[in-house]
Amino acid sequence: MKTNKKKFIGVVISDKMDKTVVVKVERNKMHPKYKKVVKTYKKFYAHDENNEASEGDKVLIIESRPLSKLKRWVVIKVLEKAQNV
């Protein structure tokens, strides 16, 4: 199935809400004037239906229709569980 929806891989930084996680996605971006690679990040609110993602997990998110005021993303799967020490 081919879709034109955006997909990102990020790390869950908060799972305190019910069925919602906050995912931090880091990107490397070239500075327009100084031509230096700068690391930037953005936080996305993503829907997690079964509350399976926890803090520190690496997840794959895909864009969807608006689910609430801030949620426009859905967690597809947990790629890597966090190392809880």
C-alpha positions, -999 to +999 in steps of 0.1 A: +000+000+000+016+033-011+007+064+008+019+100+006+017+105+043+048+116+062+066+092+084+091+099+112+112+079+136+116+095+171+119+089+208+091+091+233+098+118+258+064+116+277+037+090+281+018+105+310-014+111+290-039+084+282-035+070+247-012+098+238+026+101+237+049+130+229+076+121+204+108+140+198+120+138+162+156+151+155+167+162+121+200+174+106+194+206+087+218+228+067+220+264+079+211+286+049+238+312+054+267+295+071+263+261+054+268+242+087+248+212+096+226+220+126+207+194+146+171+205+152+142+188+168+104+190+170+079+175+194+048+157+180+017+145+199+009+110+186-020+087+193-011+054+210-043+033+211-030+005+233-006+025+255+022+002+244+049+029+240+067+041+271+092+068+278+125+063+260+112+040+233+120+045+197+088+046+176+076+051+141+048+077+136+027+085+106+005+116+099-033+112+101-064+133+103-067+156+133-076+135+163-077+164+189-064+200+192-028+189+190-028+153+179-022+147+141+000+116+143-004+079+151+021+055+165+025+027+139+049+005+159+075+005+186+109-001+170+131-004+201+122-006+238+140+016+263+168+002+284+154+007+319+183+005+344 
